[in-house]
Amino acid sequence: MTKGMGTDHSHTDGHDHDHSHGFLGHGDGHAHGHIHAPADFGNAFLIGVILNTGFVIIEATYGFLSGSMALVADAGHNLSDVLALLLAWGASVAAKKAPTSRYTYGYKSSTILAALANAMLLAVAIGAILFETIHRIFEPAPVQGMTMVIVAGIGILINTGTALMFMRGRHDDLNIRGAFLHMAADALVSLGVVIAGIAIIYTGQDWIDPLTSFIIVAIIALGTWQLTKQSLRMGLLAVPEGIDQKAVKSYLSGLDGVASVDDLHIWPMSTTETALTAHLLMPQGPAFGAEADAFLREAAEGLAEQFGIDHATLQLQTIPIEQGCC
């Protein structure tokens, strides 16, 4: 390193750890704000998987026995949700593992991969259900409306109960929000099947069943598209939704002594944690020592509280790079 250039590291994650290296004029600071660990939904995942697996078996069996494609379609959707719950559960467990020398962030990003895999599973389910529904339109079969009503009614209870277990975490984690939305959508879809069953009982029109199946496919497709977009953006390290990069830059620029902000990068480490790096030019600001540590700690706490950015790495520069490097 050229003489006159240096580093100053400050960490704040609930405890104070101050480290400074005595080179003047240039500094790197890594600071953690108040990091809130994601809630443990292990029991919710376990109960959800058991209940929904049992219901998938029951719904698919009675769907074939009663000739209801709407029940079969809903069972296919529920099966994809069971797989989605398993993936999200596995990813949430992996995300808690400690970092290693190769995986320095740990396995936090596995939650992003799980969200993308869930979207792909839903796409496969859509194709299978749509194929069978089209087949049923050209070869209609009698449908037992009362069976549809009873089985789908059970589905409303199971899916609503499962959705409620994930409700409290739906705002903080894409995987948890996905689980909540899947279960809530399933409850609404089951309600649609109940309505279709009642309509068939009173009208005797079997075409209502495949029509309901088409509606179910449309609902699944809409949710899949949203989940796919969100997971792809996270996979490409886009600025997470809900964080305005311009607002973050404005906040950093407004800190005492900051003349300009360069090389600002914001990206998701997982579905719950966000990282940031930036260069702050501070001609009259602290280069190192306790004053720099206090500045970095205050900046990191502000980023965590205002924007939910838990991992901030800030590089302090007292001399512009083009003048300070030789």
Backbone bond lengths (Angstrom), bond angles and torsions (degrees), N, CA, C in turn:
res aa  C-N    CA-C-N  psi(-1)  N-CA   C-N-CA  omega(-1)  CA-C   N-CA-C  phi
1 M - - - 1.474 - - 1.512 108.66 -
2 T 1.324 118.17 141.42 1.451 122.76 -179.30 1.513 110.24 -69.69
3 K 1.282 116.70 140.37 1.456 120.74 179.55 1.527 109.17 -60.24
4 G 1.338 115.66 139.48 1.448 119.18 -177.46 1.511 113.08 97.33
5 M 1.335 115.72 -10.51 1.459 119.98 175.98 1.522 107.34 -107.21
6 G 1.332 118.46 147.88 1.450 117.94 -176.33 1.494 112.91 -161.70
7 T 1.332 114.80 178.85 1.459 120.16 -178.46 1.508 111.08 -129.70
8 D 1.315 114.68 147.92 1.456 121.28 175.15 1.515 107.80 -140.18
9 H 1.323 117.09 117.08 1.472 121.52 -175.69 1.506 110.00 -110.13
10 S 1.315 115.75 131.61 1.461 121.28 175.73 1.503 109.21 -130.94
11 H 1.342 118.15 129.82 1.470 122.55 179.89 1.512 108.23 -118.44
12 T 1.325 116.47 132.83 1.453 119.96 172.18 1.505 108.66 -135.21
13 D 1.335 117.39 112.51 1.458 120.90 178.49 1.522 109.88 -141.52
14 G 1.315 114.58 46.27 1.457 118.95 -178.13 1.514 110.63 101.82
15 H 1.348 117.86 -22.99 1.457 123.77 176.69 1.514 106.54 -129.30
16 D 1.327 116.92 158.31 1.455 120.17 179.91 1.511 110.02 -98.49
17 H 1.336 116.02 123.06 1.457 121.23 176.69 1.521 106.20 -130.78
18 D 1.300 118.53 105.88 1.457 121.09 -175.62 1.521 109.56 -109.22
19 H 1.340 115.37 127.55 1.451 120.93 178.32 1.515 107.23 -133.86
20 S 1.318 119.14 127.80 1.460 120.39 177.25 1.512 109.51 -133.85
21 H 1.326 115.43 145.03 1.452 121.99 179.62 1.523 106.81 -120.67
22 G 1.306 117.90 126.86 1.445 122.41 -163.34 1.499 118.97 -78.85
23 F 1.303 119.55 47.37 1.457 121.30 169.98 1.521 107.70 -96.77
24 L 1.320 118.10 137.19 1.455 121.27 -174.10 1.513 112.17 -91.87
25 G 1.314 114.72 150.63 1.455 120.36 166.53 1.509 115.30 96.19
26 H 1.328 119.94 -13.74 1.467 119.92 -174.70 1.514 107.51 -150.71
27 G 1.303 118.61 143.73 1.463 118.07 -177.77 1.506 113.86 -150.40
28 D 1.326 117.18 146.00 1.466 123.27 170.93 1.515 107.44 -112.81
29 G 1.300 118.01 135.14 1.460 120.63 176.96 1.503 110.83 -129.86
30 H 1.319 116.11 127.66 1.471 119.78 175.70 1.507 106.73 -113.17
31 A 1.327 116.60 123.37 1.460 119.50 -175.05 1.509 110.68 -137.36
32 H 1.323 115.56 138.82 1.463 121.70 175.66 1.512 108.83 -108.20
33 G 1.308 116.04 133.34 1.461 120.37 174.86 1.510 109.98 -81.19
34 H 1.314 115.24 -158.29 1.463 119.45 179.48 1.519 108.59 -78.74
35 I 1.308 116.99 98.53 1.460 121.71 -176.15 1.516 109.76 -84.26
36 H 1.299 115.56 124.67 1.462 120.91 178.28 1.525 108.48 -102.67
37 A 1.317 115.99 114.66 1.458 119.79 179.88 1.516 109.84 -65.94
38 P 1.339 117.28 139.92 1.459 119.34 179.12 1.519 110.80 -62.54
39 A 1.327 115.05 145.33 1.463 120.09 -178.83 1.522 110.35 -64.14
40 D 1.332 115.17 152.05 1.457 120.48 179.50 1.527 109.43 -87.20
41 F 1.328 116.26 115.63 1.456 121.44 -179.61 1.538 110.50 -109.61
42 G 1.338 116.61 24.94 1.456 120.34 -177.87 1.520 113.24 -56.06
43 N 1.329 117.06 -46.30 1.467 120.14 -179.93 1.525 111.57 -65.88
44 A 1.341 115.73 -38.41 1.467 119.34 179.11 1.523 110.55 -63.82
45 F 1.335 116.63 -41.77 1.463 120.30 177.75 1.528 110.63 -62.59
46 L 1.332 116.70 -45.62 1.467 120.93 -177.93 1.530 110.97 -60.99
47 I 1.328 116.40 -49.85 1.471 120.22 -179.14 1.525 110.32 -63.71
48 G 1.340 116.04 -42.62 1.464 120.10 -179.61 1.514 112.48 -61.71
49 V 1.329 116.76 -43.03 1.465 120.83 -179.70 1.527 110.83 -64.68
50 I 1.334 117.19 -45.24 1.467 120.71 -178.32 1.534 110.78 -63.79
51 L 1.323 117.15 -49.62 1.465 120.94 -178.03 1.522 111.89 -62.45
52 N 1.328 116.20 -45.22 1.462 119.36 -175.74 1.521 112.46 -74.26
53 T 1.340 118.21 -31.12 1.460 119.76 175.95 1.522 110.53 -65.06
54 G 1.338 115.68 -44.27 1.458 119.41 177.93 1.514 111.47 -62.55
55 F 1.338 116.46 -40.12 1.457 119.60 -178.80 1.526 112.07 -69.73
56 V 1.338 117.48 -35.79 1.469 120.70 177.37 1.526 110.40 -58.57
57 I 1.334 116.44 -44.68 1.464 120.95 -179.77 1.529 110.41 -62.22
58 I 1.325 115.57 -46.13 1.474 119.84 -179.37 1.522 110.99 -64.77
59 E 1.333 116.47 -46.37 1.468 120.69 -175.29 1.526 111.93 -66.64
60 A 1.341 116.38 -43.06 1.461 119.51 179.49 1.533 110.88 -65.08
61 T 1.334 116.33 -41.49 1.470 120.40 179.78 1.528 111.27 -61.16
62 Y 1.323 116.94 -51.02 1.458 120.20 -179.17 1.528 112.34 -71.63
63 G 1.345 116.11 -25.83 1.456 119.03 175.52 1.517 111.56 -64.09
64 F 1.333 116.80 -45.14 1.471 120.76 178.29 1.534 111.41 -69.69
65 L 1.342 116.29 -40.35 1.466 119.67 -179.11 1.520 112.32 -66.23
66 S 1.344 116.18 -35.92 1.468 119.97 -177.66 1.518 112.35 -90.60
67 G 1.338 116.53 -9.38 1.456 119.91 -179.03 1.515 113.70 77.86
68 S 1.338 117.91 18.60 1.463 121.41 -177.32 1.526 111.40 -93.92
69 M 1.364 115.79 111.77 1.453 119.18 175.88 1.517 111.02 -70.98
70 A 1.339 117.25 -26.77 1.456 120.22 178.34 1.523 110.26 -63.23
71 L 1.348 116.54 -41.79 1.471 119.91 176.90 1.529 111.03 -66.50
72 V 1.338 116.51 -41.91 1.472 120.02 178.99 1.525 109.93 -63.38
73 A 1.338 116.50 -41.84 1.468 120.27 178.84 1.519 111.01 -62.41
74 D 1.328 116.19 -43.81 1.458 120.06 179.23 1.527 110.79 -65.68
75 A 1.336 117.06 -36.39 1.466 120.57 177.57 1.524 110.39 -64.56
76 G 1.347 116.44 -40.56 1.462 119.65 177.13 1.502 112.03 -62.71
77 H 1.326 115.88 -40.08 1.465 119.70 177.07 1.518 111.03 -64.68
78 N 1.325 116.01 -43.19 1.463 119.93 178.90 1.530 112.04 -63.89
79 L 1.341 116.83 -35.58 1.464 119.98 177.62 1.527 110.60 -64.37
80 S 1.322 116.60 -42.05 1.463 119.45 177.54 1.523 110.64 -64.25
81 D 1.334 116.05 -32.12 1.460 119.15 177.84 1.524 111.86 -70.51
82 V 1.332 117.49 -34.95 1.460 120.74 175.72 1.533 109.85 -61.82
83 L 1.340 115.93 -45.54 1.457 120.14 177.63 1.527 110.83 -63.57
84 A 1.342 115.97 -37.60 1.461 120.18 178.50 1.530 110.75 -64.47
85 L 1.325 116.51 -41.68 1.461 120.26 177.72 1.522 111.02 -62.82
86 L 1.335 116.56 -41.20 1.469 120.12 179.04 1.528 111.49 -63.68
87 L 1.333 116.26 -43.22 1.466 120.31 178.72 1.529 110.96 -63.99
88 A 1.321 116.01 -47.01 1.458 119.90 -179.49 1.529 111.23 -63.03
89 W 1.324 116.31 -39.03 1.465 121.71 178.29 1.531 110.13 -63.71
90 G 1.324 116.34 -48.80 1.461 119.79 179.38 1.512 112.18 -60.92
91 A 1.332 116.53 -40.46 1.459 120.10 -179.98 1.528 111.40 -67.00
92 S 1.331 116.80 -38.82 1.464 119.73 179.90 1.524 111.33 -65.75
93 V 1.329 116.90 -33.83 1.470 120.87 176.27 1.527 110.03 -70.08
94 A 1.343 116.75 -44.91 1.464 120.96 -179.99 1.522 111.58 -62.60
95 A 1.338 116.89 -35.26 1.465 121.14 -177.23 1.526 112.25 -64.67
96 K 1.326 117.07 -20.24 1.462 120.47 -178.56 1.531 112.80 -88.23
97 K 1.321 116.84 -7.37 1.464 119.78 -179.83 1.525 110.50 -68.94
98 A 1.315 115.62 148.41 1.463 120.57 -176.79 1.530 111.35 -70.50
99 P 1.338 117.22 150.66 1.466 120.63 176.80 1.527 110.99 -63.26
100 T 1.320 115.93 156.26 1.455 122.17 176.42 1.528 108.83 -124.25
101 S 1.329 116.62 177.37 1.460 120.24 179.72 1.523 111.73 -66.20
102 R 1.320 117.78 -24.92 1.467 120.85 177.75 1.523 111.16 -93.64
103 Y 1.339 116.72 -43.96 1.457 120.88 178.62 1.526 107.94 -102.89
104 T 1.328 115.10 82.20 1.463 120.74 -170.97 1.526 112.56 -70.30
105 Y 1.323 118.07 -18.62 1.463 121.24 173.96 1.529 110.85 -96.80
106 G 1.332 117.26 5.67 1.450 119.95 -174.30 1.522 109.78 76.12
107 Y 1.319 116.24 -147.16 1.464 120.93 -178.48 1.535 110.91 -116.32
108 K 1.320 115.08 31.41 1.458 120.18 -177.06 1.523 112.04 -60.68
109 S 1.329 117.23 -38.33 1.464 119.92 -175.91 1.527 112.65 -70.43
110 S 1.334 118.06 -6.94 1.465 120.16 176.76 1.529 110.60 -62.38
111 T 1.337 117.19 -25.56 1.455 119.82 177.63 1.536 110.90 -67.13
112 I 1.339 116.41 -32.49 1.465 120.38 176.99 1.527 109.69 -70.03
113 L 1.341 116.33 -42.89 1.468 120.06 178.20 1.524 110.79 -62.39
114 A 1.334 116.96 -37.43 1.464 120.53 179.36 1.526 110.66 -64.64
115 A 1.324 116.93 -40.99 1.461 120.44 179.18 1.526 110.71 -62.58
116 L 1.340 116.61 -40.92 1.469 120.57 178.81 1.530 110.86 -67.52
117 A 1.331 117.01 -40.69 1.466 121.02 178.12 1.526 110.90 -63.63
118 N 1.323 116.43 -37.67 1.462 120.01 178.13 1.526 111.13 -62.73
119 A 1.316 116.69 -40.00 1.461 120.61 178.11 1.526 110.79 -62.90
120 M 1.328 116.91 -39.72 1.462 120.76 179.00 1.530 110.90 -66.87
121 L 1.328 117.05 -38.89 1.468 120.40 178.02 1.530 111.26 -63.12
122 L 1.319 115.73 -40.93 1.453 119.65 178.31 1.531 111.32 -63.78
123 A 1.334 116.64 -37.77 1.467 120.30 178.97 1.528 111.08 -63.43
124 V 1.328 116.77 -40.22 1.470 121.03 177.32 1.528 110.17 -64.38
125 A 1.334 116.76 -42.37 1.466 120.72 179.61 1.527 110.51 -62.76
126 I 1.319 117.36 -39.21 1.465 121.36 178.98 1.529 110.34 -60.30
127 G 1.331 116.20 -46.25 1.460 120.15 -179.21 1.515 112.46 -61.38
128 A 1.327 117.41 -44.29 1.465 121.25 -178.42 1.526 111.28 -65.87
129 I 1.327 116.66 -44.25 1.464 120.27 -179.07 1.522 110.66 -66.71
130 L 1.328 117.28 -41.57 1.462 121.10 -178.90 1.526 110.99 -63.76
131 F 1.318 116.42 -40.54 1.468 120.70 179.73 1.531 110.53 -60.38
132 E 1.323 116.51 -47.93 1.468 120.44 -177.83 1.530 111.17 -69.03
133 T 1.329 116.86 -34.35 1.463 120.17 179.54 1.523 111.22 -65.58
134 I 1.333 116.94 -43.92 1.469 120.83 178.09 1.530 110.25 -61.78
135 H 1.324 115.97 -40.93 1.458 120.79 177.68 1.533 110.62 -59.95
136 R 1.333 116.90 -41.07 1.461 121.12 -177.94 1.541 111.30 -69.14
137 I 1.327 116.80 -30.48 1.469 119.96 178.31 1.526 110.69 -63.48
138 F 1.339 116.49 -42.64 1.464 120.62 -178.34 1.529 112.04 -80.15
139 E 1.322 116.44 -22.13 1.462 120.56 176.99 1.524 109.19 -128.81
140 P 1.340 117.34 74.34 1.467 120.75 -176.02 1.521 112.27 -64.21
141 A 1.315 114.89 151.78 1.466 120.96 179.40 1.521 108.31 -137.31
142 P 1.333 118.07 151.72 1.473 120.62 178.69 1.529 111.25 -62.89
143 V 1.321 114.71 145.49 1.461 120.99 -175.88 1.525 109.41 -122.81
144 Q 1.326 116.05 139.10 1.463 121.32 177.56 1.542 108.66 -93.06
145 G 1.322 114.50 99.24 1.458 119.97 -174.64 1.513 113.63 -61.44
146 M 1.332 118.34 -39.44 1.462 120.67 -177.31 1.528 111.32 -64.98
147 T 1.332 116.40 -37.81 1.471 119.61 177.03 1.515 110.31 -61.65
148 M 1.347 116.28 -42.11 1.462 120.68 177.38 1.526 110.85 -57.35
149 V 1.327 116.02 -45.29 1.465 120.76 -176.48 1.527 111.34 -63.84
150 I 1.325 117.16 -46.60 1.470 121.17 -176.34 1.526 111.53 -66.98
151 V 1.337 116.53 -49.46 1.470 119.78 -176.74 1.524 110.74 -66.35
152 A 1.332 116.95 -45.44 1.462 119.34 179.84 1.528 111.10 -65.74
153 G 1.323 117.30 -31.12 1.465 120.48 176.51 1.523 111.42 -62.61
154 I 1.332 116.12 -39.84 1.473 120.13 175.34 1.523 109.66 -62.69
155 G 1.327 115.79 -39.14 1.468 120.51 179.40 1.517 112.22 -61.79
156 I 1.322 117.09 -37.61 1.469 120.09 178.16 1.528 110.19 -58.96
157 L 1.328 116.37 -45.70 1.466 120.95 -178.82 1.531 111.54 -63.60
158 I 1.339 116.83 -47.12 1.468 121.06 -177.16 1.520 111.29 -66.08
159 N 1.338 116.91 -47.20 1.462 119.88 -176.76 1.520 112.15 -69.18
160 T 1.317 117.35 -37.14 1.463 119.87 177.45 1.520 110.79 -65.03
161 G 1.338 116.25 -44.19 1.462 120.10 178.50 1.517 112.14 -61.30
162 T 1.342 116.64 -41.78 1.468 120.31 179.22 1.520 111.02 -66.82
163 A 1.333 117.32 -41.67 1.464 121.06 179.50 1.526 111.24 -60.01
164 L 1.326 117.00 -40.64 1.461 120.99 -178.70 1.533 111.49 -62.23
165 M 1.336 117.67 -30.47 1.464 120.82 -179.89 1.522 111.70 -68.79
166 F 1.341 116.82 -24.90 1.463 120.41 -179.14 1.530 112.75 -102.06
167 M 1.321 117.27 0.74 1.458 120.50 -173.08 1.532 112.73 -60.76
168 R 1.341 117.15 -43.14 1.465 119.47 -173.47 1.521 113.58 -67.99
169 G 1.342 118.17 -17.91 1.464 119.13 -178.94 1.513 114.00 -106.34
170 R 1.333 117.17 8.44 1.467 119.69 -171.70 1.525 113.32 -70.30
171 H 1.341 118.16 -18.70 1.459 120.09 -177.62 1.530 112.73 -92.01
172 D 1.325 117.68 -12.47 1.460 120.51 -170.90 1.523 114.95 -110.26
173 D 1.329 118.69 -14.97 1.457 120.90 -172.17 1.523 109.52 -144.44
174 L 1.334 116.55 125.72 1.471 120.62 -179.00 1.521 111.01 -60.54
175 N 1.326 118.23 -39.36 1.461 120.73 179.16 1.520 111.60 -65.38
176 I 1.335 116.40 -44.20 1.461 119.86 179.56 1.521 109.83 -67.53
177 R 1.331 116.33 -40.94 1.454 118.68 177.33 1.526 111.03 -63.03
178 G 1.338 115.98 -38.15 1.456 119.75 177.04 1.516 111.60 -62.87
179 A 1.341 116.62 -42.75 1.468 120.34 178.60 1.528 110.36 -62.97
180 F 1.322 115.89 -43.92 1.469 119.68 179.33 1.527 111.46 -61.75
181 L 1.342 116.26 -47.78 1.459 119.92 -178.38 1.525 111.70 -64.95
182 H 1.340 116.78 -38.68 1.460 120.18 177.60 1.520 110.88 -59.62
183 M 1.325 115.83 -48.38 1.459 119.46 -177.85 1.528 111.79 -68.13
184 A 1.330 116.58 -40.58 1.468 119.82 178.97 1.528 110.41 -64.85
185 A 1.339 116.34 -41.82 1.465 119.92 178.15 1.527 110.48 -64.02
186 D 1.342 116.56 -38.77 1.465 119.97 178.68 1.526 111.30 -61.86
187 A 1.343 115.82 -38.85 1.461 118.92 178.59 1.528 110.38 -63.53
188 L 1.329 116.68 -40.93 1.466 120.39 178.99 1.529 111.13 -68.10
189 V 1.349 115.93 -39.52 1.463 119.58 178.31 1.525 110.27 -63.76
190 S 1.331 117.24 -42.54 1.458 120.65 178.04 1.524 110.56 -62.09
191 L 1.333 116.40 -36.16 1.461 120.17 175.85 1.530 110.30 -62.31
192 G 1.339 115.58 -39.69 1.464 119.76 177.28 1.519 111.97 -63.01
193 V 1.319 116.27 -38.28 1.471 120.31 178.72 1.527 110.22 -66.25
194 V 1.333 116.76 -38.96 1.464 120.45 177.21 1.525 110.32 -60.64
195 I 1.332 115.88 -46.24 1.466 120.47 179.48 1.532 110.41 -61.84
196 A 1.359 116.05 -41.86 1.466 119.78 178.83 1.527 110.74 -63.25
197 G 1.335 117.28 -40.95 1.465 121.11 179.16 1.517 111.55 -62.02
198 I 1.338 116.26 -42.87 1.464 119.97 178.58 1.527 110.53 -63.80
199 A 1.363 115.56 -40.80 1.468 119.53 179.35 1.524 111.11 -62.82
200 I 1.339 117.15 -39.52 1.472 121.10 179.49 1.534 110.26 -66.39
201 I 1.335 116.77 -40.08 1.462 120.51 179.71 1.524 111.02 -59.81
202 Y 1.321 116.41 -42.87 1.468 120.12 -174.26 1.527 113.83 -87.28
203 T 1.354 117.80 -22.06 1.472 119.63 -177.87 1.523 113.14 -109.39
204 G 1.349 115.56 -25.95 1.462 119.12 -177.09 1.513 113.45 73.48
205 Q 1.333 118.74 13.43 1.457 123.46 -178.27 1.542 109.90 -91.82
206 D 1.346 115.94 105.17 1.463 119.81 -176.52 1.533 113.48 -70.72
207 W 1.348 117.48 -19.68 1.463 119.86 -179.37 1.535 112.52 -65.57
208 I 1.336 115.93 -16.26 1.471 119.31 178.22 1.522 110.70 -62.36
209 D 1.342 116.36 -32.34 1.473 120.50 -177.82 1.534 112.64 -64.04
210 P 1.356 119.76 -55.58 1.465 118.26 178.71 1.530 112.97 -64.56
211 L 1.338 116.85 -30.05 1.463 119.04 176.10 1.531 110.41 -62.71
212 T 1.322 115.68 -42.94 1.466 120.17 176.75 1.516 110.68 -61.62
213 S 1.340 116.26 -38.52 1.463 120.47 178.35 1.524 111.10 -61.49
214 F 1.340 116.74 -40.69 1.460 120.97 177.29 1.535 110.94 -61.54
215 I 1.319 115.94 -41.61 1.464 119.93 179.21 1.520 110.82 -63.32
216 I 1.339 115.88 -40.91 1.467 120.74 177.52 1.530 110.34 -60.25
217 V 1.343 116.22 -44.83 1.466 120.70 179.57 1.530 110.39 -60.79
218 A 1.347 116.92 -40.44 1.467 120.37 179.81 1.523 110.92 -63.22
219 I 1.337 116.70 -41.44 1.467 120.86 179.06 1.526 110.46 -63.75
220 I 1.336 116.28 -44.65 1.465 120.54 179.50 1.530 109.89 -62.65
221 A 1.335 117.05 -42.32 1.462 121.20 -178.06 1.520 111.21 -62.42
222 L 1.332 117.11 -40.65 1.459 120.50 179.66 1.526 110.94 -63.23
223 G 1.337 116.27 -46.97 1.455 119.64 178.46 1.516 112.36 -64.09
224 T 1.345 116.34 -37.11 1.462 120.88 179.30 1.515 110.97 -64.87
225 W 1.323 116.61 -41.02 1.468 120.36 179.96 1.523 111.27 -62.10
226 Q 1.329 116.61 -44.06 1.460 120.32 179.58 1.528 111.08 -64.41
227 L 1.336 116.45 -44.50 1.462 120.52 179.83 1.520 110.98 -64.56
228 T 1.333 117.25 -39.53 1.459 121.59 179.21 1.525 111.11 -62.73
229 K 1.326 116.70 -45.92 1.463 120.50 179.67 1.519 111.39 -60.49
230 Q 1.329 116.31 -46.26 1.457 119.83 -177.95 1.527 111.90 -65.35
231 S 1.321 117.02 -43.80 1.465 120.00 -177.81 1.526 111.54 -70.06
232 L 1.336 117.94 -36.38 1.465 120.51 176.85 1.522 110.92 -65.59
233 R 1.316 116.88 -41.59 1.466 119.64 177.86 1.516 111.16 -60.97
234 M 1.330 115.76 -42.48 1.465 118.96 178.02 1.526 110.75 -65.78
235 G 1.343 116.50 -40.68 1.463 120.17 179.33 1.517 112.31 -63.34
236 L 1.325 117.28 -29.47 1.464 122.40 178.76 1.533 111.78 -91.15
237 L 1.335 116.44 9.27 1.466 123.73 176.15 1.524 112.48 61.14
238 A 1.332 116.19 36.26 1.460 120.08 175.28 1.529 109.62 -72.08
239 V 1.329 115.65 157.99 1.465 119.63 175.87 1.532 108.07 -58.46
240 P 1.333 118.49 126.08 1.469 120.71 -176.64 1.521 112.44 -57.80
241 E 1.330 115.42 148.76 1.449 120.48 176.79 1.526 109.76 -60.92
242 G 1.310 115.17 141.60 1.450 119.68 -179.70 1.515 113.28 94.25
243 I 1.340 117.45 -7.90 1.465 121.43 177.58 1.522 108.66 -113.44
244 D 1.314 116.86 122.61 1.460 123.34 179.15 1.529 108.39 -95.33
245 Q 1.330 116.85 111.14 1.462 120.15 -177.08 1.531 111.53 -60.13
246 K 1.329 116.70 -37.98 1.467 119.49 179.43 1.523 111.14 -63.73
247 A 1.339 116.26 -38.22 1.460 120.13 178.74 1.521 110.83 -67.32
248 V 1.337 117.04 -38.54 1.462 120.70 177.43 1.528 110.45 -63.67
249 K 1.339 116.29 -44.95 1.465 120.10 179.40 1.521 110.99 -63.62
250 S 1.332 116.34 -38.69 1.461 120.35 177.93 1.521 110.79 -63.86
251 Y 1.348 116.25 -39.34 1.467 120.09 178.49 1.527 110.68 -63.07
252 L 1.323 117.08 -47.38 1.460 120.81 -179.19 1.534 111.26 -65.42
253 S 1.322 116.34 -39.20 1.467 120.23 179.69 1.520 111.54 -65.31
254 G 1.344 116.36 -28.31 1.455 120.36 -178.19 1.515 114.54 -83.83
255 L 1.341 117.26 -4.43 1.465 119.58 177.82 1.522 110.50 -67.55
256 D 1.310 116.22 146.03 1.456 122.23 -175.70 1.525 111.53 -58.11
257 G 1.328 116.33 122.16 1.463 121.60 176.09 1.516 114.78 93.74
258 V 1.338 118.75 -8.49 1.464 121.26 -178.09 1.530 109.84 -83.49
259 A 1.333 116.13 122.93 1.468 121.53 179.96 1.521 111.22 -91.51
260 S 1.339 117.22 -36.09 1.462 120.09 179.40 1.522 109.59 -158.71
261 V 1.334 114.75 159.92 1.469 122.14 178.99 1.521 108.18 -123.00
262 D 1.335 116.94 125.38 1.464 121.70 -179.51 1.524 109.87 -128.06
263 D 1.335 114.81 163.80 1.474 122.03 175.81 1.525 111.98 49.10
264 L 1.334 115.52 48.16 1.471 120.32 178.53 1.521 109.25 -83.52
265 H 1.327 116.12 123.87 1.463 122.21 178.73 1.525 108.91 -132.02
266 I 1.322 115.71 133.35 1.462 122.16 178.82 1.523 107.70 -131.42
267 W 1.328 117.17 127.75 1.463 119.21 -177.40 1.536 110.66 -151.11
268 P 1.335 116.84 157.59 1.466 120.13 179.44 1.526 111.49 -82.80
269 M 1.330 116.16 129.83 1.457 120.89 173.04 1.523 109.95 -84.06
270 S 1.328 115.14 -28.23 1.461 122.60 179.09 1.520 106.70 -158.27
271 T 1.307 117.78 -169.91 1.459 120.22 177.55 1.527 111.40 -77.95
272 T 1.336 118.06 -3.56 1.462 120.99 -179.68 1.518 114.25 -125.74
273 E 1.326 119.00 -15.36 1.460 121.32 -174.66 1.518 111.16 -123.11
274 T 1.338 115.08 143.54 1.460 122.12 -177.62 1.518 110.00 -125.69
275 A 1.337 115.95 142.14 1.457 122.00 179.77 1.526 110.27 -116.60
276 L 1.322 115.34 157.41 1.468 121.45 179.70 1.516 109.58 -146.25
277 T 1.342 116.23 142.60 1.456 122.16 168.83 1.522 107.99 -132.27
278 A 1.332 116.15 147.18 1.464 119.74 179.62 1.529 109.69 -162.88
279 H 1.341 115.49 152.25 1.463 122.61 172.39 1.522 108.18 -102.71
280 L 1.321 116.74 126.76 1.461 121.71 178.26 1.518 109.40 -112.69
281 L 1.334 116.39 119.27 1.461 121.22 176.60 1.523 108.85 -86.58
282 M 1.351 116.44 119.07 1.464 122.12 -176.88 1.530 109.23 -131.41
283 P 1.332 118.76 82.78 1.471 122.06 -175.43 1.532 113.35 -55.82
284 Q 1.336 116.99 -36.46 1.461 120.43 -178.92 1.524 111.75 -111.69
285 G 1.330 116.11 11.81 1.452 120.17 -173.57 1.510 113.61 -88.77
286 P 1.342 117.38 179.53 1.466 122.39 -179.13 1.525 111.45 -72.55
287 A 1.312 117.30 131.64 1.461 121.29 178.71 1.525 110.90 -90.32
288 F 1.332 116.60 -35.88 1.461 119.69 -178.16 1.514 108.72 -162.59
289 G 1.338 115.78 177.19 1.449 120.94 175.33 1.512 113.51 87.76
290 A 1.346 115.78 -166.79 1.456 122.03 -173.89 1.522 111.91 -62.32
291 E 1.337 117.29 -36.43 1.463 120.00 -179.04 1.528 110.88 -65.06
292 A 1.337 116.47 -41.75 1.464 120.56 177.75 1.520 110.70 -66.42
293 D 1.328 116.92 -40.07 1.466 120.50 179.19 1.525 110.91 -61.35
294 A 1.340 116.50 -42.46 1.459 120.22 179.64 1.521 111.08 -64.95
295 F 1.324 116.61 -39.06 1.465 121.16 178.65 1.531 110.61 -63.23
296 L 1.320 116.08 -46.32 1.463 120.91 -178.70 1.525 111.31 -64.90
297 R 1.324 115.78 -39.28 1.459 119.57 179.98 1.532 110.52 -64.55
298 E 1.321 116.37 -43.44 1.459 120.49 179.08 1.524 111.07 -64.29
299 A 1.337 116.98 -41.53 1.467 121.08 179.78 1.527 110.65 -63.75
300 A 1.331 116.80 -43.57 1.464 120.80 -178.75 1.518 111.30 -65.89
301 E 1.327 117.75 -40.93 1.459 120.48 178.96 1.524 110.83 -64.21
302 G 1.333 116.51 -38.44 1.457 120.00 177.47 1.515 112.19 -64.80
303 L 1.326 116.68 -41.76 1.469 120.56 178.40 1.521 111.34 -63.61
304 A 1.328 116.56 -38.48 1.467 120.35 -179.91 1.521 111.19 -70.16
305 E 1.322 116.84 -44.62 1.460 120.63 -175.20 1.529 112.42 -72.88
306 Q 1.348 116.57 -40.39 1.463 119.48 -174.44 1.528 113.46 -87.30
307 F 1.351 116.51 -31.51 1.463 118.97 -172.67 1.532 113.68 -124.39
308 G 1.325 118.30 -5.12 1.459 120.42 -178.93 1.518 113.13 72.79
309 I 1.335 117.22 23.24 1.470 121.71 179.17 1.528 108.07 -91.68
310 D 1.332 116.12 110.14 1.465 121.15 -171.51 1.518 114.25 -88.36
311 H 1.330 117.30 -26.58 1.467 121.15 -175.47 1.529 108.90 -122.08
312 A 1.317 116.60 102.92 1.464 121.21 -178.15 1.522 110.44 -116.69
313 T 1.328 116.85 129.17 1.455 122.88 175.26 1.520 107.52 -117.90
314 L 1.329 116.48 114.35 1.457 121.87 -176.11 1.522 110.20 -116.80
315 Q 1.319 115.73 131.52 1.459 122.08 177.60 1.520 108.45 -105.48
316 L 1.346 116.18 120.65 1.452 121.07 -179.00 1.522 110.14 -94.78
317 Q 1.322 116.51 128.86 1.467 122.10 179.21 1.518 109.25 -123.86
318 T 1.327 117.20 122.00 1.458 120.40 177.95 1.530 111.41 -92.73
319 I 1.339 117.23 -15.51 1.463 121.78 178.53 1.530 107.28 -129.40
320 P 1.353 118.53 131.28 1.473 119.53 176.86 1.503 111.22 -51.55
321 I 1.331 117.42 142.80 1.471 122.60 -175.39 1.513 112.31 -56.51
322 E 1.358 117.06 -41.48 1.455 118.90 -176.26 1.528 112.04 -66.62
323 Q 1.415 117.11 -21.86 1.444 119.88 177.73 1.515 112.17 -98.19
324 G 1.313 116.55 -30.81 1.450 120.10 -172.73 1.498 114.24 -85.04
325 C 1.346 118.90 -19.04 1.460 120.56 -178.20 1.518 109.75 -98.51
326 C 1.336 117.15 140.90 1.463 120.18 -179.45 1.524 109.57 -142.07
